[in-house]
Amino acid sequence: MTGPPDQTSATGQPAWLNQISEKRLPAQCKPSGFTYCPSMNLIAVASVDEQVNVYRLNGQHVLGGIYGTPPKNGSGDNEDDDYGIDDDEETREVKAIGWKADGKYLAVVCSDGTMRIISTTNGKTVHHLRLDSTGVSSEEQSIAVPSCFGWTTNFTDVTGSLDILKEHDGSVTLESLLSCEAKISDLRQLKADLPRELMLLDIESSLPKLSTLPSTNDDQDVFSSRNSIDSIFHGKKESGDTVDVLLVAFNDGTIHLKIYDCFEIGSVDLKSSLKSSTQVNPLLHGSHPLTSMHSLLYHVPDDDQLRLVVSDLDFITMSGRYLSLLASKVTQLQSLLRYIKQVQTQIQLEWKNTQELPGRYMRSANMDLEEKLGCDFTTAAYHLLITGDCWEPLREFLVDIVGDRGHKRWDKAVSTGYDAIRTFTQECLLPALERANVHLNTLIGLSKFHKLSGILGLWIENLQGCQETIDALTIFAHKVMIHSSEELRGFTAFSKWLKLQVDLQIAEPLSQTSQDLLEKADTIDYGTTSRYILGALTKSSLKSYLLPAGPALPRQNQWSLPSDFKGSFYEYYKQLLSKHENDLREKGETSAQLPYLNDLTARLNAQMDVIFKQIAHTQRKGIYHRCPLELSPDCDQTVIDMVMNYEILDGVPLPSIYIAARIQSSPQAFHLYRVILTSNNGKITTRSTSLATIDFGSGTILSIKLTDDGTALLLWRDATQNKSTHLIQLAYLESSSTFEMEFGEVGSGKDGDSAKRTSLPPLDAEGNPAEFVRHTFTSTQSFEAVKLDVGRYEGRQVICILSCDGKQYRVYDIATTQETSEKEGEGNGKGKGTSHN
């Protein structure tokens, strides 16, 4: 097999890497706007025209759209995408993109503080999140911009995970532990614990699935498709062994945290650790599954310093496996509240439809009847029903205004509306309330476990208050179903009678048609029709439940319990309901005012909001941070990378942070910092800080990437006449490599120049590359490598190289060289080709 033009090899030189993909982009890629999917052969690219697109290795476009405000002189290629923006929308810029660890979702963070989480399965937005920075004043908050983020996985039981890795002695790796379907608790063979297993018992699968809702044509519309409903409410449950952490860093010195994609933890201010009172520039994020610590690298303009800040999310290990249960129930409740709100909107819309058209007809009839006979439509219709005598103004109304067409419209509007109210109540509202009650009962059970209630932030009084409101909503829903069914039966009888009267008034009095119609009069249910005319036609019972409630704040306050009432809100609501029905039955009217549907849902939302904020506040109290390192002022923030790892130091496994940065005064060299940390109950301590400096002797380092398997990958441009770019691979962890980086202890990260430099020339005097040079990109080609990223391809590590113009990238297989690829091809009759686009 013949390789690409820039992959020339010679005898005695290492075999160059095998190129597996190449793509020419329609628009220039942003400097940090490309990332390789960690689990699939997909590459996400954010371009300068504020588009984000995802491509396969063969160059095929998978999904994408416009997520920011395109430049006025630029335009996106995806004119028919689902993510267009309004002309009057404020300027918005795509600041960062990144994959979830399992590769199933892509996150797009914009400068307006919004984040879209996109499914790689169908390209749809599954979450549209608002990331608020709350650690500063409102004036500063309005200009806070998210600059970088991390979407990672942490174990809730680090000790148990380490025990598994040790016990299985290499047969279980960290990667397999994160991806395996078996639970860690099963692998550890935990002691039987009936209360714990009962608490974790999931009965949601026994509940009926929620129905889809009509589309709202809104970006927040996630309940209109079966797939979306299933992914939100009926998806795979978390095992509790790991927690997904979404951490977004803002330029005002705050970080915003979410776990399990949408469970809100809130914002934490890091200014005290950053030693800055003005805006900062978050550069990099790092984490490791075996520690709850997260590292953030900032550039602080106040003193032009690079600072490392470590945040310990201690609440992850404190809450343990119960954090997954808590997050699952809370996110389900949040989604159910949105679902109930949308159901409420649909019910009120259908109720409005049942009233509008009949109301217009009757107002028209009432004006004429009042002027000519001094009565209204109800009186005239009842007179016609009882006596069969149709007054002339009523006859004109039935013939000229209603007619056959008007009757069909009237019948369709009311019957369809009543039926939809029943359907939404029975198939949507009641099942949602039932699910909410189940989730609340689980949280109430956790709150009664006193060892957990303070750690999780659950208080039984607040939870029981929500349960009372849900119970009241359940009674409300049953009453709506009863009244809507009764009124639908009444309207059906009334509609049949009205149709007969319209036809009779149109027909000639003594004609055969008139005689045939009179014979049909025997099929009319006069009792039901009369009750409807005197009742629901103008005084529907649903008016006590579904009418808009006026100003929201006064009515929300109105439904707090009276000070002299000693029972629950549920009991109070039942008393109001009983008085309301008794008054109607005995007097025909009532002074008892019932809460409307929007009153009850607003009360439930307010109560739930208190619970959510209390939980988030409790978890935020378990976040600690400090600054363990200030980098040398000579470190170049434009060519820098950071990674967290886990190492055995003196027989003890400890988290470590590695930071590699090009030296500004010597662009052919780079510093590599190593910080070993410990944490005890949130107290972060620096065990050691060391520094290694690698000098290539000449040329320029263009890009650096540290991987979690202990490898440093660099793009280095030589100083020869050809100015070729080389891919260099070094091991920064202890390995069997002939070269090991020499670290020296430093008391401060600032003294980078005093560190001992290790000379490591990539080329010898004849220009032959050293063994750690894995590939060479010759400068004679149109492709000039400038930046790299690392990913996975068919279980093997690959690198993605971006060209200097930002319009082209290539993908290479690190594990497979041209030599081995050709041998594999000879052995099985085929070779791995190169894909161009």
KOLBA-141769 format. One record per residue (C-alpha): x, y, z. Coordinates in steps of 0.5 Angstrom, whole numbers, padded with zeros to 4 digits, always signed. Example, Ala and Ser with C-alpha at 12.3 -4.5 7.8 and 13.67 -1.06 7.14 Angstrom:
// residues 2
+0025-0009+0016+0027-0002+0014
***
This chain:
// residues 837
+0000+0000+0000+0003+0007-0002+0002+0012+0004+0000+0020+0003+0006+0024+0000+0008+0027+0006+0010+0020+0009+0016+0018+0006+0021+0013+0010+0028+0011+0009+0032+0005+0011+0034+0006+0019+0028+0011+0020+0022+0009+0024+0016+0007+0020+0011+0013+0019+0004+0013+0022-0002+0011+0018-0007+0016+0015-0014+0014+0016-0018+0020+0014-0017+0027+0011-0022+0032+0011-0023+0039+0008-0027+0044+0012-0032+0049+0009-0030+0054+0014-0024+0056+0018-0024+0052+0025-0023+0056+0031-0017+0055+0035-0019+0050+0040-0026+0048+0036-0024+0041+0034-0025+0035+0038-0025+0028+0037-0031+0023+0040-0028+0019+0046-0032+0013+0044-0034+0013+0036-0031+0015+0030-0033+0022+0030-0030+0029+0030-0034+0035+0032-0031+0042+0029-0033+0049+0031-0032+0054+0026-0031+0062+0025-0038+0062+0022-0041+0060+0029-0043+0053+0026-0042+0047+0030-0041+0040+0025-0040+0033+0026-0036+0029+0021-0035+0021+0020-0028+0019+0019-0030+0019+0011-0032+0026+0011-0039+0025+0011-0043+0030+0015-0047+0027+0021-0050+0033+0024-0050+0040+0026-0052+0047+0025-0051+0055+0027-0051+0056+0035-0048+0063+0035-0049+0069+0031-0045+0068+0024-0041+0074+0022-0045+0079+0017-0040+0077+0011-0041+0070+0013-0046+0065+0012-0047+0058+0014-0048+0052+0009-0054+0049+0013-0059+0053+0011-0064+0048+0013-0062+0046+0020-0066+0046+0026-0062+0051+0030-0063+0057+0026-0063+0064+0030-0067+0070+0030-0065+0076+0026-0066+0081+0032-0062+0076+0037-0056+0079+0041-0049+0077+0038-0047+0070+0041-0041+0066+0040-0039+0059+0041-0034+0059+0046-0033+0051+0047-0035+0044+0045-0034+0038+0048-0036+0030+0048-0039+0027+0054-0035+0021+0056-0039+0016+0053-0039+0020+0046-0047+0020+0046-0048+0027+0047-0044+0033+0045-0044+0040+0049-0044+0047+0046-0043+0053+0050-0044+0060+0048-0042+0067+0050-0049+0068+0053-0049+0063+0058-0053+0058+0055-0051+0050+0053-0054+0046+0048-0053+0038+0049-0054+0035+0043-0056+0027+0042-0051+0024+0037-0056+0019+0035-0061+0024+0032-0058+0031+0032-0063+0034+0036-0062+0038+0043-0064+0034+0049-0063+0040+0054-0062+0047+0053-0059+0050+0059-0058+0056+0062-0051+0057+0066-0052+0063+0071-0046+0066+0074-0049+0067+0081-0042+0069+0085-0042+0076+0083-0046+0082+0083-0052+0083+0078-0048+0088+0074-0042+0083+0073-0046+0077+0072-0049+0080+0066-0042+0080+0063-0040+0073+0065-0038+0069+0059-0036+0061+0060-0030+0060+0057-0028+0053+0058-0032+0046+0061-0031+0039+0063-0035+0033+0062-0033+0028+0066-0034+0022+0070-0032+0021+0078-0033+0014+0082-0038+0015+0088-0034+0010+0092-0026+0011+0090-0024+0006+0095-0028+0001+0093-0026+0002+0086-0019+0002+0088-0020-0005+0091-0023-0008+0085-0017-0006+0081-0012-0009+0086-0016-0015+0087-0017-0017+0080-0009-0015+0078-0010-0013+0071-0016-0017+0069-0020-0011+0070-0018-0004+0068-0020+0003+0069-0023+0004+0062-0027-0003+0063-0029-0001+0070-0032+0005+0067-0035+0002+0061-0038-0005+0064-0045-0006+0065-0044-0010+0071-0044-0006+0078-0038-0004+0082-0042-0006+0088-0043-0013+0085-0036-0014+0083-0034-0012+0090-0040-0017+0093-0042-0012+0098-0045-0015+0105-0053-0016+0104-0056-0010+0106-0064-0010+0106-0066-0003+0108-0061-0001+0102-0063-0005+0097-0071-0003+0099-0069+0004+0098-0065+0003+0091-0071-0001+0089-0074+0002+0082-0081+0001+0081-0082+0006+0075-0082+0001+0070-0089-0002+0073-0092+0005+0072-0095+0007+0065-0091+0011+0060-0093+0018+0060-0096+0020+0053-0093+0025+0048-0096+0032+0048-0097+0037+0042-0091+0040+0039-0090+0047+0041-0085+0049+0036-0081+0051+0041-0073+0050+0042-0075+0047+0049-0080+0043+0046-0078+0036+0049-0085+0032+0050-0087+0032+0043-0084+0025+0041-0084+0018+0043-0076+0018+0043-0075+0024+0047-0080+0022+0052-0077+0015+0053-0070+0018+0054-0072+0023+0059-0077+0019+0063-0076+0012+0061-0068+0011+0060-0063+0007+0063-0062+0008+0070-0055+0010+0073-0052+0005+0077-0050+0009+0083-0043+0007+0082-0041+0014+0078-0043+0021+0077-0043+0025+0071-0040+0032+0072-0041+0038+0068-0037+0044+0070-0037+0050+0066-0032+0056+0068-0033+0063+0067-0029+0069+0066-0031+0072+0073-0028+0067+0077-0034+0063+0078-0035+0055+0076-0042+0052+0075-0044+0045+0076-0049+0040+0074-0049+0033+0075-0052+0027+0071-0053+0033+0065-0058+0037+0068-0058+0036+0076-0057+0043+0078-0051+0044+0084-0050+0052+0082-0044+0056+0082-0038+0057+0086-0034+0063+0087-0026+0062+0086-0024+0069+0087-0021+0068+0093-0016+0062+0091-0015+0066+0084-0013+0072+0088-0016+0077+0083-0022+0081+0083-0023+0082+0076-0024+0078+0070-0020+0072+0069-0019+0067+0063-0020+0060+0064-0016+0056+0060-0016+0048+0061-0020+0043+0066-0018+0037+0068-0020+0031+0072-0020+0023+0074-0025+0018+0075-0021+0016+0082-0021+0023+0085-0027+0028+0087-0022+0033+0085-0022+0038+0079-0017+0042+0076-0017+0049+0073-0012+0053+0070-0013+0060+0069-0009+0066+0066-0010+0072+0071-0009+0079+0068-0008+0083+0074-0001+0080+0075-0001+0076+0068+0000+0070+0072-0002+0063+0070-0005+0060+0076-0008+0052+0078-0014+0052+0082-0016+0045+0085-0023+0044+0087-0025+0038+0091-0032+0036+0090-0033+0033+0097-0040+0032+0096-0039+0026+0091-0036+0022+0096-0040+0024+0102-0046+0022+0099-0044+0016+0095-0048+0011+0092-0054+0015+0094-0052+0021+0090-0054+0018+0084-0061+0016+0087-0062+0023+0089-0060+0026+0083-0064+0021+0079-0071+0023+0083-0069+0031+0083-0068+0031+0075-0074+0027+0074-0078+0031+0079-0076+0037+0075-0078+0034+0068-0085+0032+0071-0086+0039+0073-0084+0042+0066-0089+0036+0063-0094+0038+0068-0094+0045+0066-0094+0044+0059-0100+0039+0060-0104+0045+0064-0103+0050+0058-0106+0045+0053-0112+0044+0058-0113+0051+0059-0112+0052+0051-0118+0046+0050-0122+0049+0055-0121+0056+0052-0123+0053+0045-0130+0050+0048-0132+0057+0051-0130+0062+0045-0134+0060+0039-0141+0058+0043-0140+0065+0047-0139+0069+0041-0146+0065+0038-0149+0067+0045-0147+0074+0045-0150+0075+0038-0157+0072+0040-0157+0075+0047-0156+0082+0043-0162+0081+0039-0167+0077+0044-0165+0083+0049-0167+0088+0044-0174+0085+0042-0176+0080+0047-0172+0082+0054-0169+0075+0055-0163+0072+0053-0161+0065+0049-0162+0061+0055-0169+0063+0056-0171+0063+0049-0168+0056+0048-0171+0053+0054-0178+0056+0052-0177+0052+0045-0175+0046+0049-0181+0045+0053-0186+0048+0049-0184+0047+0042-0185+0055+0040-0179+0058+0037-0179+0066+0038-0178+0069+0031-0171+0072+0034-0169+0066+0036-0171+0063+0029-0167+0068+0025-0161+0066+0029-0162+0059+0028-0163+0060+0021-0158+0066+0019-0153+0065+0024-0152+0058+0026-0155+0054+0020-0152+0047+0018-0145+0050+0018-0145+0054+0024-0148+0048+0028-0142+0043+0025-0137+0048+0028-0140+0049+0035-0141+0041+0035-0133+0040+0034-0131+0046+0038-0134+0044+0044-0134+0036+0044-0127+0036+0041-0125+0041+0047-0128+0037+0052-0126+0030+0050-0119+0033+0050-0119+0036+0057-0121+0029+0059-0115+0026+0055-0110+0030+0058-0113+0030+0065-0113+0022+0065-0107+0020+0060-0102+0026+0062-0104+0030+0068-0106+0024+0073-0100+0019+0071-0095+0025+0072-0098+0026+0079-0097+0019+0080-0090+0019+0078-0088+0025+0082-0091+0022+0088-0087+0016+0087-0081+0020+0087-0083+0024+0093-0084+0018+0097-0077+0016+0095-0074+0022+0098-0078+0022+0104-0075+0016+0105-0068+0018+0105-0070+0024+0109-0072+0020+0115-0065+0017+0115-0062+0022+0119-0055+0020+0117-0057+0022+0110-0062+0028+0111-0056+0033+0113-0051+0030+0107-0056+0030+0102-0060+0037+0104-0067+0033+0105-0072+0036+0110-0078+0032+0111-0083+0038+0112-0081+0041+0105-0082+0034+0102-0089+0033+0105-0091+0040+0103-0090+0038+0096-0094+0031+0097-0100+0035+0100-0100+0039+0094-0100+0033+0089-0105+0030+0093-0110+0036+0092-0108+0036+0085-0110+0029+0084-0117+0030+0087-0117+0036+0082-0116+0032+0076-0121+0027+0078-0126+0033+0079-0124+0036+0072-0125+0029+0069-0132+0028+0072-0135+0035+0070-0132+0034+0063-0135+0028+0062-0142+0030+0065-0142+0036+0061-0140+0033+0055-0146+0028+0055-0150+0034+0056-0147+0038+0050-0148+0031+0046-0156+0031+0048-0156+0039+0047-0152+0039+0040-0157+0033+0037-0163+0037+0039-0160+0044+0036-0159+0040+0030-0166+0038+0030-0168+0045+0031-0164+0048+0026-0167+0043+0021-0174+0044+0023-0173+0052+0022-0170+0052+0015-0175+0047+0013-0182+0049+0010-0188+0048+0016-0192+0043+0012-0187+0039+0008-0185+0032+0008-0178+0034+0011-0181+0037+0017-0186+0031+0018-0179+0027+0018-0176+0031+0023-0181+0032+0028-0181+0024+0028-0174+0024+0030-0176+0029+0036-0177+0022+0040-0170+0021+0040-0168+0027+0044-0166+0026+0051-0170+0032+0054-0168+0031+0061-0161+0032+0059-0161+0037+0054-0165+0042+0059-0160+0041+0065-0155+0043+0060-0159+0049+0058-0160+0051+0065-0153+0049+0067-0147+0048+0063-0149+0052+0057-0147+0058+0061-0145+0056+0068-0140+0050+0067-0138+0047+0073-0131+0047+0070-0131+0055+0071-0129+0054+0078-0123+0050+0076-0120+0052+0069-0121+0060+0069-0115+0064+0069-0114+0066+0076-0112+0073+0075-0105+0077+0078-0101+0071+0079-0098+0073+0086-0104+0075+0090-0107+0068+0088-0101+0065+0090-0101+0068+0097-0108+0067+0097-0107+0059+0098-0102+0059+0104-0106+0056+0110-0110+0060+0114-0106+0061+0121-0112+0058+0125-0112+0052+0121-0108+0046+0124-0109+0041+0119-0105+0040+0112-0106+0043+0105-0109+0037+0103-0115+0037+0108-0116+0045+0107-0117+0044+0100-0122+0038+0101-0126+0043+0106-0126+0048+0101-0128+0043+0096-0134+0040+0100-0136+0047+0102-0136+0049+0094-0140+0043+0092-0145+0043+0098-0147+0051+0097-0148+0049+0089-0153+0043+0091-0157+0047+0096-0156+0054+0094-0155+0054+0087-0149+0059+0088-0143+0059+0092-0138+0064+0096-0132+0059+0097-0127+0060+0092-0123+0054+0089-0116+0055+0087-0115+0054+0079-0110+0049+0076-0105+0054+0075-0106+0056+0082-0104+0049+0084-0098+0048+0079-0095+0055+0081-0096+0053+0089-0092+0046+0087-0087+0049+0083-0085+0054+0089-0085+0048+0094-0081+0044+0089-0076+0050+0088-0075+0051+0095-0073+0043+0095-0068+0044+0089-0065+0050+0092-0064+0047+0099-0061+0041+0096-0056+0045+0091-0054+0049+0097-0052+0043+0101-0048+0040+0096-0044+0047+0094-0042+0047+0102-0038+0040+0100-0034+0044+0095-0027+0046+0097-0022+0050+0093-0015+0052+0093-0009+0055+0089-0003+0050+0090+0001+0052+0084+0003+0059+0080+0007+0057+0074+0013+0061+0071+0011+0067+0068+0015+0065+0062+0010+0059+0060+0006+0061+0054-0001+0060+0055-0003+0059+0048+0001+0052+0047-0001+0049+0054-0004+0043+0056-0006+0039+0063-0008+0032+0065-0010+0029+0072-0007+0022+0073-0007+0017+0079+0000+0015+0081+0003+0010+0087+0007+0014+0091+0011+0011+0097+0005+0005+0096+0000+0010+0097-0005+0012+0091-0005+0019+0090-0008+0024+0085-0003+0028+0081-0004+0034+0076+0001+0035+0070+0002+0041+0066+0006+0042+0060+0007+0049+0057+0012+0052+0052+0017+0057+0054+0016+0064+0051+0023+0065+0051+0025+0059+0049+0020+0056+0044+0024+0050+0043+0023+0048+0050+0017+0046+0055+0016+0046+0062+0013+0040+0065+0010+0041+0072+0008+0035+0077+0003+0037+0083+0002+0031+0088-0004+0032+0092-0008+0029+0098-0015+0031+0100-0018+0029+0107-0025+0032+0109-0025+0037+0103-0018+0040+0106-0013+0040+0100-0006+0039+0101+0000+0039+0096+0004+0033+0097+0010+0035+0093+0011+0040+0087+0016+0038+0082+0019+0041+0075+0022+0038+0069+0024+0042+0063+0025+0039+0056+0029+0042+0051+0029+0040+0043+0035+0045+0042+0032+0048+0036+0026+0049+0032+0019+0051+0035+0014+0047+0039+0007+0048+0036+0002+0044+0040+0002+0040+0046-0003+0034+0048-0002+0030+0055-0006+0024+0055-0008+0020+0061-0004+0014+0059+0002+0018+0061+0004+0020+0054+0006+0027+0052+0005+0028+0044+0008+0035+0041+0008+0038+0034+0015+0041+0033+0017+0045+0027+0025+0044+0026+0030+0050+0024+0032+0047+0018+0031+0050+0011+0025+0045+0010+0022+0047+0016+0018+0040+0017+0014+0039+0023+0015+0033+0027+0010+0029+0031+0014+0027+0038+0011+0022+0043+0014+0022+0050+0013+0018+0056+0012+0023+0062+0010+0017+0067+0015+0012+0069+0015+0007+0063+0020+0002+0060+0022+0007+0055+0029+0009+0054+0028+0016+0056+0025+0018+0063+0024+0025+0064+0028+0028+0070+0024+0032+0075+0026+0036+0080+0023+0039+0087+0021+0046+0087+0018+0050+0092+0015+0055+0088+0012+0054+0081+0015+0061+0079+0022+0059+0078+0022+0055+0072+0029+0058+0069+0033+0055+0075+0030+0048+0073+0035+0043+0070+0034+0042+0063+0034+0036+0059+0037+0036+0052+0033+0032+0047+0035+0033+0040+0029+0030+0035+0034+0030+0029+0041+0028+0029+0047+0032+0025+0045+0028+0019+0038+0030+0020+0035+0023+0022+0030+0023+0027+0030+0020+0034+0026+0014+0036+0021+0018+0039+0019+0022+0033+0013+0018+0030+0012+0022+0024+0014+0028+0020+0010+0033+0016+0014+0036+0010+0013+0043+0009+0013+0042+0001+0006+0040+0002-0001+0044+0002-0002+0041+0009+0002+0045+0015+0000+0042+0021-0001+0046+0027-0005+0043+0033-0007+0036+0035-0012+0032+0039-0013+0025+0041-0018+0020+0040-0020+0013+0039-0021+0009+0033-0023+0002+0033-0020+0001+0040-0014+0004+0039-0011+0011+0040-0011+0016+0034-0009+0023+0033-0013+0029+0029-0008+0034+0026-0011+0041+0024-0008+0045+0019-0005+0052+0020-0011+0055+0016-0016+0052+0020-0019+0049+0014-0017+0042+0014-0015+0036+0018-0012+0029+0018-0013+0023+0023-0007+0018+0024-0007+0012+0028-0002+0012+0033-0002+0004+0034-0001+0003+0027+0005+0005+0022+0005+0004+0015+0010-0002+0016+0005-0006+0020-0001-0004+0016+0002-0007+0010+0004-0013+0013-0003-0014+0016-0006-0012+0009-0001-0018+0006-0004-0023+0011-0011-0022+0010-0011-0020+0003-0013-0013+0005-0010-0006+0007-0013+0000+0011-0014+0005+0006-0014+0013+0007-0020+0016+0006-0020+0023+0003-0025+0028+0002
***
